Amino acid sequence: MKDNKKLNGTVIVTYRCNARCSMCNRYKAPSKPEEEISIETIKKLPRMYFTNITGGEPFIRNDIKEIVRELYKKSDRIVISTNGFFTDRIVDLAKEFPQVGIRISIEGLEATNNEIRGLENGYQRGYQTLKKLREMGMKDVGFGMTVQDRNAPDLVPLYDISDEMGMEFATASLHNSFYFVEAKNIIKNRPMVAANFEHLINKLLRSNSPKKWFRAYFNHGLINYIYGQPRLLPCDMSFDTFFIDPYGDVMPCNGTKDKEVMGNLNEQSWDELWNSPEAEKVRNKVRHCDRQCWMIGSASPAMHKYIWKPMMWVLVHKFKALFTKTPYSMYENKICRDLREGRVTKEELDKCSTCDMCAVVNNGLSEASQEQLKYRTGEEIVAEDINNQLK
């Protein structure tokens, strides 16, 4: 059967990364350049209404422009997630594709960001790259922030900077999965982190932008997530959304504990892969998945599909915004009240969090990529790779 429905896709073009983020160990487990997804395989991808290009650090790839050129033929909209380090490459790509979206990961104000991301002068590099893109007239640019205990107090100040610059502001919460090569991320002070989300949600609700009102709902979902509660909306990953990794393996998402593979696009056609028994097995696992993730990759399609639910939430809170300065309170969530009033303990919440503190992390590497780590660290491999590229 041929499926002509447009999908939502994320293309992980490399696992190489030059950042040293405290919440992600991907930089220790890079892919080998010669194994990474080729233009030929990218040509086999289906029609997509939205494509996210990510990594690792996608701009480590010399052929990133060719990749975008190819994906443009089959995508209505493309957003690239980057740490903003390779300014010249980003600007060069933006000249050819001014309609592409660029999200630069910035984890807080300067000192916080540089500490979390382990990139010397990372904040200034990212900020200056964004500024340059704005000066060039690019519209779809902005910050992406992964919120944790260390940077939660910077959440609203960073949003204010993005707002003043007229930029997008994307949020996420600490996660664990094979993709991040991490199983020990956890938010320790949930009420403090939630209070910062609450402040952001109220700012978004008081804005004049409908897009920001729905962002408020997404952030409300992040509070729900960090308290380890069931998702606000069903997860349809692997049904209308997919990820493809650097080895051509198609997966439902990047949030699973272990790598779940629906098929390999290097070896199969898209229709063969998407309609295979292996793909059906993975879909069955997704239907019974207990991780309750709330990442934009799975939440955004669900918000579009089940629009009445976020719509009702937005209407109620916009109505409240007419009469009060703080239309939203985190204590609307029963779990926040339960913790405050001692009906549930922090230890119980730690257990039901998707942090999988006892998980053994499978890093999702191929045998050849794994083999290279016997002789050198991932950091050494990537540093040499970048030095050779920038000579």
Disulfide bonds with the S-S distance in Angstrom:
none
